[in-house]
Amino acid sequence: MTGLACTTGKPGHNGGKNFAAMKIALSFFASLCILCGHLFAAPAKPNLIFILSDDLAQGDLGCYGQKLIQTPNLDRMAREGTRFTQAYCGTTVCAPSRTSLMTGLHMGHSPIRANREVQPEGQKPLPAGTVTVAQVLKGAGYSTACVGKWGMGMFDTTGSPLKNGFDHFFGYNCQRHAHSYFPTYLYNDDQRIELAGNDGKGVGKTYAQNLIADETLKFVKANKDRPFFLYYSITLPHGRHEIDDFGIYADKPWTPQQKAYASQVTRLDADVGRLLALLKELNLDEKTLVLVSGDNGSSFAPNSEIGKLFEQAENGLRGFKRELYEGGLRQASLARWPGQVPAGRVSHEPWAFWDFLPTAAELGGAKLPAGFKPDGLSIVSFLKGGAAPQRDYFYWELHEGASLQAVRFGDWKAVKNGLSAKTELYDLKGDVGERTNLATDRPELVTKAEAIFKSARIDHADWPLRDRPVGKAKQGKK
């Protein structure tokens, strides 16, 4: 037999030289295999953090033009990532908007399409069998937590966060309970934590956000060595506008409500800054996609006490919370992921909350359940600097009083404010403020919009289209 593998000899002979050459070749081959293994190994799954602020408007942040409220951390996040001007919420109140984010479904298919209180505590729960982004990611090996506010079902119902994919919950379950920043209790998973000294009415020793912010850091530290999904559902700056310290705004010539609101936004900013700093400290910065959004557009009319001082509607958008004009649907939205999401980018292309579930599934290498088809589209390529995915339309509903419907197709936007109301039509490309109703001029587009109004929704006994509420159904405030 011949060849390197069978050649022997003493040092100084050809056999010794060949044996040495064989050792060098094998060593090189082993090194090459290791290198190839690194090059072609499956990429590590990124951590995913979605920070959902309750009522944060575009006009609240410096990076969107705010002049009076200081938001240095979120402004830096915009510089280090991407700022979106046309990011859409699920709809313009709390529970249904959050349902859209969690389920990947728009309001035509969502199981929750309005706020509905359940006594003595909680909201109408997600039904059994609901697919959530937390379930999808948990199935792909992620550790999952919801910290802050839930509002989609108490712990003894099918809507409990602990029955919908979350390993851990901390904060308020009921959104009505979350109106208080000095509550008498919070929940750690499904166990009540009593907060001595708080009266639930604006006075107390423990500001709930202190505990909630600390819990987010605790979860990240505990899961730094495995992929995690953190749904940080922060209640700031939603009213009641309670704050434990006016801080830098204490001496401003403003009303107490104006000072409190500004302080809440700046406190939110500070807590986001703490979280980003921890990611860097733990060397998770480049392994973590962080998204920040409000759950609806501005909460205040332009001529209101808060809306007027802070000029939340200075970008010219019409409408605010509980309306389906652009001012109620577009919300503040930022994305940061060093090395993946382009720094300093400002995108004017649209996406919506129901895109988050398919996006998270793609990033996490997760499989969607058989038979489940989200309404959203993955925006992974878009987040990384590509174009937004093409789609036929965006669709919204709201059932807080008269049933509202809206659809955007291309740059055209149609709004219907009640079952018997006439459909309005706007050209967002030239009229972002939705001031000129073109329904009479473009009847063919009205016909198209009304066809989408019908085809985009599944009729549901809980969410019939109507001009006003029926019977004694209670409209939950948020």
C-alpha positions as CSV (number, residue, x, y, z in Angstrom):
1,M,0.0,0.0,0.0
2,T,1.2,3.5,-0.6
3,G,0.1,7.0,0.4
4,L,0.5,9.3,3.4
5,A,-1.7,7.3,5.7
6,C,0.5,4.1,5.3
7,T,3.9,5.6,4.9
8,T,6.4,5.1,7.7
9,G,10.0,5.9,8.2
10,K,12.5,7.2,10.6
11,P,13.4,10.8,10.9
12,G,15.7,11.9,8.1
13,H,14.1,9.5,5.6
14,N,11.4,10.4,3.1
15,G,8.8,8.5,5.2
16,G,9.3,10.9,8.1
17,K,8.9,13.9,5.8
18,N,5.7,12.5,4.4
19,F,4.3,11.7,7.9
20,A,5.0,15.3,8.9
21,A,3.3,16.6,5.8
22,M,0.3,14.4,6.6
23,K,0.1,15.9,10.1
24,I,0.2,19.4,8.7
25,A,-2.5,18.6,6.1
26,L,-4.8,17.0,8.7
27,S,-4.3,20.0,11.0
28,F,-5.1,22.4,8.1
29,F,-8.2,20.3,7.2
30,A,-9.4,20.4,10.8
31,S,-9.0,24.1,11.0
32,L,-10.9,24.5,7.8
33,C,-13.7,22.4,9.1
34,I,-14.0,24.5,12.2
35,L,-14.0,27.7,10.1
36,C,-16.6,26.4,7.8
37,G,-18.7,25.4,10.8
38,H,-18.6,29.0,12.1
39,L,-19.4,30.4,8.6
40,F,-22.4,28.1,7.9
41,A,-23.8,27.6,11.4
42,A,-27.4,28.7,11.9
43,P,-27.3,32.3,13.1
44,A,-28.1,32.9,16.7
45,K,-31.7,33.9,17.4
46,P,-32.0,37.6,18.3
47,N,-33.6,38.7,21.5
48,L,-36.8,40.7,20.9
49,I,-38.0,43.5,23.0
50,F,-41.3,45.3,22.1
51,I,-41.8,48.4,24.3
52,L,-45.4,49.5,24.0
53,S,-46.1,52.8,25.6
54,D,-49.7,53.6,26.6
55,D,-50.8,56.7,24.6
56,L,-47.3,57.9,23.5
57,A,-47.8,60.2,20.5
58,Q,-45.4,61.1,17.8
59,G,-45.5,64.7,18.9
60,D,-44.3,63.8,22.4
61,L,-40.7,63.0,21.3
62,G,-37.9,65.3,20.3
63,C,-37.0,63.2,17.3
64,Y,-40.5,63.9,15.9
65,G,-40.2,67.6,16.6
66,Q,-41.2,68.1,20.3
67,K,-39.7,71.2,21.7
68,L,-40.6,71.3,25.4
69,I,-40.5,67.7,26.6
70,Q,-37.0,66.2,26.9
71,T,-36.6,62.6,25.5
72,P,-32.8,62.2,25.1
73,N,-32.7,58.4,25.2
74,L,-35.5,57.9,22.6
75,D,-33.9,60.6,20.4
76,R,-30.6,58.8,20.6
77,M,-32.4,55.5,19.8
78,A,-33.7,57.2,16.7
79,R,-30.2,58.3,15.7
80,E,-28.9,54.8,16.3
81,G,-31.8,53.1,14.5
82,T,-34.8,53.8,12.3
83,R,-37.7,56.2,13.0
84,F,-41.0,55.5,11.3
85,T,-43.5,58.2,10.3
86,Q,-46.2,55.9,9.1
87,A,-46.3,53.1,11.7
88,Y,-49.9,52.1,12.4
89,C,-51.4,50.8,15.6
90,G,-54.0,48.0,15.6
91,T,-56.8,50.5,16.3
92,T,-57.2,53.6,18.4
93,V,-57.9,52.2,21.9
94,C,-56.1,49.9,24.2
95,A,-57.3,46.3,24.3
96,P,-58.0,45.8,20.6
97,S,-54.8,47.5,19.6
98,R,-52.8,45.2,21.8
99,T,-54.7,42.2,20.6
100,S,-53.7,43.0,17.1
101,L,-50.0,43.3,18.2
102,M,-50.2,39.9,20.0
103,T,-52.2,38.0,17.4
104,G,-51.0,39.3,14.0
105,L,-54.6,40.0,13.1
106,H,-56.2,43.2,11.9
107,M,-59.5,44.4,13.3
108,G,-61.5,42.6,10.6
109,H,-60.5,39.3,12.1
110,S,-59.4,40.2,15.7
111,P,-61.2,38.4,18.5
112,I,-61.2,41.8,20.4
113,R,-62.4,44.9,18.6
114,A,-63.2,47.3,21.4
115,N,-62.6,47.9,25.1
116,R,-65.0,45.8,27.2
117,E,-64.8,45.7,31.0
118,V,-65.5,42.6,33.0
119,Q,-66.5,43.0,36.6
120,P,-65.1,43.0,39.2
121,E,-61.8,43.2,37.4
122,G,-60.4,42.8,33.9
123,Q,-61.4,43.0,30.3
124,K,-63.1,40.7,27.8
125,P,-60.6,37.8,27.5
126,L,-58.9,36.4,24.4
127,P,-60.8,33.3,23.5
128,A,-59.4,29.8,23.8
129,G,-57.3,28.8,20.8
130,T,-55.9,32.3,20.2
131,V,-52.5,32.2,18.6
132,T,-50.1,34.8,20.1
133,V,-46.6,35.9,19.3
134,A,-45.5,34.8,22.7
135,Q,-46.8,31.2,22.0
136,V,-45.0,31.2,18.7
137,L,-41.7,32.3,20.1
138,K,-41.9,30.1,23.2
139,G,-42.3,27.1,20.8
140,A,-39.0,28.2,19.2
141,G,-37.1,28.1,22.5
142,Y,-37.6,31.7,23.7
143,S,-38.1,32.7,27.3
144,T,-41.1,35.1,27.4
145,A,-42.4,37.8,29.7
146,C,-45.0,40.5,29.8
147,V,-44.2,43.3,32.2
148,G,-46.4,46.3,32.6
149,K,-50.1,46.1,31.6
150,W,-52.0,43.2,30.0
151,G,-55.7,44.0,29.6
152,M,-56.8,41.0,27.6
153,G,-58.1,38.6,30.3
154,M,-57.8,37.9,34.0
155,F,-55.8,34.9,35.2
156,D,-58.9,32.7,35.7
157,T,-60.0,33.2,32.0
158,T,-58.8,32.0,28.7
159,G,-57.2,35.4,28.2
160,S,-54.6,35.1,31.0
161,P,-51.1,36.0,29.8
162,L,-49.9,32.9,31.5
163,K,-52.2,30.8,29.2
164,N,-51.1,32.7,26.1
165,G,-47.4,32.0,25.8
166,F,-45.9,34.1,28.6
167,D,-43.6,32.4,31.1
168,H,-43.8,35.4,33.4
169,F,-46.1,38.3,34.1
170,F,-45.6,41.3,36.3
171,G,-47.7,44.4,36.7
172,Y,-51.4,45.3,36.1
173,N,-53.7,42.7,34.5
174,C,-56.8,45.1,34.2
175,Q,-56.4,48.3,32.3
176,R,-58.9,50.1,34.5
177,H,-56.7,49.1,37.5
178,A,-53.7,50.5,35.5
179,H,-55.2,54.0,35.6
180,S,-53.6,54.3,39.1
181,Y,-49.9,54.9,39.4
182,F,-50.1,54.4,43.1
183,P,-52.2,51.2,43.2
184,T,-52.8,49.1,46.3
185,Y,-51.5,46.0,44.5
186,L,-49.8,44.6,41.5
187,Y,-49.5,41.0,40.2
188,N,-46.4,38.8,40.1
189,D,-47.5,36.1,37.7
190,D,-51.1,35.5,39.1
191,Q,-50.3,36.3,42.7
192,R,-51.3,39.7,44.2
193,I,-48.5,41.8,45.7
194,E,-50.0,44.3,48.2
195,L,-48.4,47.8,48.1
196,A,-48.8,49.2,51.7
197,G,-49.2,52.9,51.9
198,N,-50.9,53.4,48.5
199,D,-54.5,54.5,48.3
200,G,-55.0,53.9,44.5
201,K,-56.1,57.5,44.1
202,G,-52.9,59.3,43.4
203,V,-51.2,59.2,46.8
204,G,-48.8,56.6,48.2
205,K,-45.3,55.4,49.0
206,T,-44.8,53.2,46.0
207,Y,-44.9,54.5,42.4
208,A,-45.8,51.4,40.4
209,Q,-43.5,52.2,37.5
210,N,-40.5,51.9,39.8
211,L,-41.3,48.2,40.3
212,I,-42.3,47.6,36.7
213,A,-39.0,49.2,35.4
214,D,-36.9,47.1,37.8
215,E,-38.7,43.9,36.7
216,T,-37.7,44.4,33.1
217,L,-34.1,44.6,34.1
218,K,-34.4,41.6,36.3
219,F,-35.9,39.5,33.4
220,V,-33.1,40.5,31.0
221,K,-30.4,39.7,33.5
222,A,-32.0,36.3,34.3
223,N,-32.2,35.4,30.6
224,K,-29.0,36.9,29.2
225,D,-27.7,33.5,28.1
226,R,-30.7,32.4,26.1
227,P,-33.0,34.0,23.5
228,F,-35.8,36.0,25.1
229,F,-38.9,38.0,24.2
230,L,-39.8,40.9,26.5
231,Y,-43.2,42.6,25.9
232,Y,-42.6,45.7,28.0
233,S,-46.1,47.1,28.1
234,I,-45.4,50.4,30.0
235,T,-48.4,52.4,31.2
236,L,-46.6,55.8,30.9
237,P,-47.8,58.4,29.9
238,H,-51.5,57.3,30.0
239,G,-53.8,59.2,32.4
240,R,-54.5,59.6,35.2
241,H,-51.4,61.7,34.9
242,E,-49.8,60.9,38.2
243,I,-46.1,61.2,38.8
244,D,-44.0,60.9,41.9
245,D,-41.7,63.8,40.9
246,F,-42.1,66.7,38.5
247,G,-38.3,66.7,38.1
248,I,-37.0,69.2,35.6
249,Y,-40.5,70.6,35.0
250,A,-41.2,71.6,38.6
251,D,-40.6,75.3,38.0
252,K,-42.2,75.5,34.6
253,P,-45.2,78.0,34.3
254,W,-47.5,75.2,33.4
255,T,-50.6,73.6,34.9
256,P,-50.1,70.5,37.2
257,Q,-51.5,68.3,34.5
258,Q,-49.0,69.7,31.9
259,K,-46.1,69.2,34.3
260,A,-47.3,65.7,35.1
261,Y,-47.6,64.7,31.4
262,A,-44.2,66.0,30.5
263,S,-42.7,64.3,33.5
264,Q,-44.3,61.0,32.6
265,V,-42.9,61.1,29.0
266,T,-39.4,62.0,30.3
267,R,-39.7,59.2,32.9
268,L,-40.6,56.7,30.2
269,D,-37.6,57.9,28.3
270,A,-35.3,57.4,31.3
271,D,-36.5,53.9,31.8
272,V,-36.0,53.0,28.2
273,G,-32.5,54.4,28.6
274,R,-31.8,52.1,31.6
275,L,-32.9,49.1,29.5
276,L,-30.7,50.0,26.6
277,A,-27.7,50.6,28.9
278,L,-28.2,47.1,30.4
279,L,-28.2,45.5,27.0
280,K,-24.9,47.1,26.3
281,E,-23.5,46.2,29.7
282,L,-24.4,42.5,29.2
283,N,-23.0,42.5,25.6
284,L,-26.5,41.9,24.2
285,D,-26.7,45.2,22.3
286,E,-26.0,43.6,18.9
287,K,-28.1,40.6,19.7
288,T,-31.3,42.4,20.4
289,L,-34.0,44.1,18.3
290,V,-35.7,46.8,20.3
291,L,-39.0,48.3,19.0
292,V,-40.7,51.2,20.7
293,S,-44.3,52.2,19.8
294,G,-47.3,53.9,21.2
295,D,-50.6,51.9,21.3
296,N,-52.5,54.7,19.4
297,G,-52.0,58.2,18.1
298,S,-52.4,61.3,20.2
299,S,-54.8,61.2,23.1
300,F,-55.6,64.9,23.0
301,A,-57.4,67.3,20.8
302,P,-55.1,70.0,19.4
303,N,-56.9,72.7,21.4
304,S,-56.8,70.8,24.7
305,E,-54.7,71.7,27.8
306,I,-52.0,69.2,26.9
307,G,-52.4,69.0,23.1
308,K,-52.1,72.8,22.7
309,L,-49.0,73.4,24.9
310,F,-47.0,70.5,23.5
311,E,-48.3,70.8,19.9
312,Q,-48.8,67.1,19.5
313,A,-50.6,67.6,16.2
314,E,-48.0,70.0,14.7
315,N,-47.3,67.4,11.9
316,G,-50.7,68.3,10.5
317,L,-52.5,65.0,11.1
318,R,-56.2,65.0,11.7
319,G,-57.9,63.3,14.6
320,F,-56.8,61.6,17.8
321,K,-57.6,58.6,20.0
322,R,-60.9,56.9,19.3
323,E,-61.0,58.2,15.7
324,L,-59.8,56.4,12.6
325,Y,-58.2,59.4,10.9
326,E,-54.4,59.4,10.6
327,G,-53.8,61.3,13.9
328,G,-55.4,58.4,15.8
329,L,-53.8,55.6,13.9
330,R,-50.2,56.7,13.4
331,Q,-48.0,56.5,16.5
332,A,-44.5,57.1,17.6
333,S,-42.3,54.1,16.5
334,L,-38.6,53.4,16.6
335,A,-36.5,50.3,15.9
336,R,-32.9,49.7,17.0
337,W,-30.6,46.8,16.4
338,P,-26.9,47.8,15.9
339,G,-25.5,46.3,12.8
340,Q,-28.8,45.2,11.5
341,V,-31.3,48.1,11.5
342,P,-29.8,51.1,9.7
343,A,-28.8,54.0,11.9
344,G,-30.3,57.4,11.3
345,R,-32.9,56.2,8.9
346,V,-36.3,57.9,8.6
347,S,-38.8,55.7,6.9
348,H,-42.0,57.1,5.4
349,E,-43.3,53.6,4.3
350,P,-46.2,52.1,6.2
351,W,-46.4,49.0,8.4
352,A,-48.9,48.0,11.1
353,F,-49.0,46.2,14.5
354,W,-50.3,42.9,12.9
355,D,-46.9,42.7,11.1
356,F,-45.1,42.0,14.3
357,L,-46.1,38.3,14.8
358,P,-44.9,37.1,11.4
359,T,-41.8,39.3,11.8
360,A,-40.9,37.8,15.2
361,A,-41.6,34.3,13.8
362,E,-39.1,34.8,11.0
363,L,-36.4,36.3,13.2
364,G,-36.9,33.5,15.8
365,G,-37.0,30.7,13.3
366,A,-40.4,29.8,14.6
367,K,-43.1,27.8,12.8
368,L,-46.7,29.1,12.7
369,P,-49.4,26.6,13.8
370,A,-51.0,24.6,11.0
371,G,-54.0,26.4,9.6
372,F,-53.1,29.8,11.2
373,K,-52.7,32.7,8.7
374,P,-51.9,36.1,10.1
375,D,-53.0,39.2,8.4
376,G,-49.6,40.8,8.8
377,L,-46.5,40.4,6.7
378,S,-42.9,40.0,7.9
379,I,-41.0,43.2,7.8
380,V,-37.6,41.8,8.6
381,S,-36.1,42.9,5.3
382,F,-37.8,46.3,5.7
383,L,-36.3,46.7,9.2
384,K,-32.9,45.9,7.8
385,G,-33.1,48.7,5.3
386,G,-35.1,47.2,2.4
387,A,-38.5,48.3,1.1
388,A,-41.7,47.8,3.0
389,P,-43.7,44.7,1.8
390,Q,-46.4,45.3,-0.8
391,R,-49.9,44.6,0.3
392,D,-53.5,45.2,-1.0
393,Y,-54.6,47.3,2.0
394,F,-54.6,48.2,5.7
395,Y,-57.9,47.8,7.5
396,W,-59.2,49.1,10.9
397,E,-62.4,48.9,12.9
398,L,-63.5,50.3,16.2
399,H,-66.7,49.6,18.2
400,E,-66.7,52.2,20.9
401,G,-70.1,53.8,20.1
402,A,-70.9,53.8,16.4
403,S,-68.9,51.3,14.4
404,L,-66.0,53.0,12.7
405,Q,-64.2,51.5,9.7
406,A,-61.2,52.7,7.7
407,V,-59.0,51.3,4.9
408,R,-55.8,52.4,3.3
409,F,-55.0,51.2,-0.2
410,G,-51.9,52.7,-1.7
411,D,-52.1,56.4,-0.8
412,W,-55.9,56.4,-0.7
413,K,-57.7,56.4,2.6
414,A,-61.4,55.8,3.2
415,V,-63.2,56.4,6.5
416,K,-66.7,55.5,7.5
417,N,-68.0,56.8,10.8
418,G,-71.0,54.6,11.5
419,L,-73.1,52.0,9.6
420,S,-75.2,54.6,7.8
421,A,-72.5,57.3,7.4
422,K,-71.2,58.2,4.0
423,T,-67.8,56.9,3.1
424,E,-65.1,59.7,3.0
425,L,-62.1,59.5,0.7
426,Y,-58.7,61.2,1.1
427,D,-55.5,61.3,-0.9
428,L,-52.8,60.9,1.7
429,K,-50.0,61.7,-0.7
430,G,-51.2,65.2,-1.2
431,D,-53.5,65.6,1.8
432,V,-52.0,63.9,4.9
433,G,-54.3,66.0,7.1
434,E,-57.4,64.5,5.5
435,R,-58.9,67.9,4.9
436,T,-60.4,67.4,1.4
437,N,-63.0,64.7,1.0
438,L,-62.8,63.4,-2.6
439,A,-65.6,60.9,-2.4
440,T,-67.8,62.8,-4.9
441,D,-64.9,63.2,-7.3
442,R,-63.7,59.6,-7.3
443,P,-66.8,57.4,-6.9
444,E,-64.9,54.4,-8.3
445,L,-62.4,54.5,-5.4
446,V,-65.3,54.8,-2.9
447,T,-66.8,51.7,-4.5
448,K,-63.4,49.9,-4.1
449,A,-63.1,51.0,-0.5
450,E,-66.6,49.8,0.4
451,A,-65.9,46.4,-1.2
452,I,-62.8,46.1,1.1
453,F,-65.0,47.2,4.1
454,K,-67.0,44.0,3.4
455,S,-64.4,41.6,2.4
456,A,-61.8,42.5,5.0
457,R,-64.0,41.6,8.0
458,I,-65.6,38.5,9.4
459,D,-69.0,39.2,11.0
460,H,-68.9,38.5,14.7
461,A,-71.9,38.6,17.2
462,D,-69.9,40.7,19.6
463,W,-68.9,43.3,17.1
464,P,-71.9,44.0,14.8
465,L,-71.7,47.1,12.6
466,R,-74.1,49.7,13.9
467,D,-74.6,53.4,14.3
468,R,-74.8,53.4,18.1
469,P,-74.4,51.0,21.1
470,V,-77.2,48.5,21.6
471,G,-78.6,47.7,25.0
472,K,-76.5,48.0,28.1
473,A,-73.1,46.9,26.8
474,K,-70.6,48.8,28.9
475,Q,-67.8,50.6,27.0
476,G,-64.6,50.2,29.0
477,K,-62.5,53.3,29.4
478,K,-58.9,53.3,28.7
